[in-house]
Amino acid sequence: MYTYKYAPKTSAQVFGQQLAVSQLKDFIVNYKSHKLKAALLYGPIGNGKTSSVYALANELDFDVLEINSSDLRKADNIKSFLDSALGQQSLFFKPKIILIDEIDNVSGVKDRGCVPAIVKAIEKSSFPIILTANDPFDAKLKPLKKVSQEIEFHKLQYRTIAHALTWICQQENIKHDEKAINSLARQVDGDLRGALIDLQTCGKELTFEKVVGLSDRKRTQSIVSALQIIFKSSSVDNALPALDQVDLQPNEVFLWMDHNLPKEYKDPKSLAKAYEHLARADVFQGRIRRRQHWRFLAYMYNLLTAGISSAKEERNPEFVHYKPTMRLLRIWQSNMSNAKKKEIVAKLAVATHTSTKVAAQQLPYLREIFRNGSGKEIAHELELTGEEVGWLRK
């Protein structure tokens, strides 16, 4: 596979991510002097996050111990792996890197306890821990972001991908023309790994006809990229499909739009017009929810994309850093608090042989015991986590 054969062996061989790679190298080399004991690499798929870690490990003579978050999902499994990895000396006494790939694949419900287990491991680790994620704004990553240095791997430009493809074609003696290379580079939308797979699929001759015939892989687009297209695009046609591959519920899209519109549209007339389209889209959403009239979904997304894009008088030339609304954070914090409460109630119900309803009624008394500094034996008997004990003491 070209993805393995041409994987970078040193940091200089990583395409188009010079700044991110230099930040990552500094983190690894000066790990002991860094305040934050983990690095969170984030950015679109196929842009060099994982390969950069291996390239630097090879360059700096480090061992890499990797775990994919989709392989070991439960907190006990994660804890067992990390305790073993952090406790063992590396082979030949080499320094090592702990790599947790695709951390945003961890489920907030099914894999509850996984993220806290990783946070605890980071706090006591004597080795650098590196996490990778496609979506840095995922609510479940917030505890990890507090203890991690964030390093952005930006979306690769098509020229960078075209340069890489041309070089590989020369190494493999693949017949190609510039039109086919550029078309493939644009088609993969910043995914260099996907481009290499497509190139190998085409065999020993890359033609424009073969590129056009390749299956169009569905790629999940981040909401930040979608907002950039909608707010910055000068063409309604470009804005229309912006939300097609965004993996968010409509309610979350509305919150992102509402929070970031004033940052992008500085002209009062444009801002008012944009909010008018947003409000009309919300009306259609209400009709869909109340009456189940799903034919209105097309109107709602047309207003959210083309409508808001066409509202501006002129394109804002300034760079705007889009951020999620704090309302999502408050919702997440509330959900996390309720989750801890439910876990404690469930454990208390099992220990006292009562229903969860009866156990919930005893919770105020249990909190009073913990607030007065007692409860150590109870915490041990119920097998409460540190976070659950902290919640009871609040």
DASULTA-V325633 format. One record per helix or strand of 3 or more residues. SS is the DSSP state (A for helix, B for strand). FROM is the first residue (numbers start at 1). TO is the last residue. If there is no record, write none. Layout:
ss = [SS,SS]
from = [FROM,FROM]
to = [TO,TO]
This chain:
ss = [A,A,A,A,B,A,B,A,A,B,A,A,B,A,B,A,A,A,A,A,A,A,A,A,A,A,A,A,A]
from = [2,11,18,31,38,49,63,75,91,96,103,114,128,139,148,158,178,192,208,223,236,250,268,294,326,356,363,376,386]
to = [5,13,29,33,42,60,68,87,93,101,105,124,133,146,152,172,187,201,213,232,240,264,291,310,352,361,371,382,393]
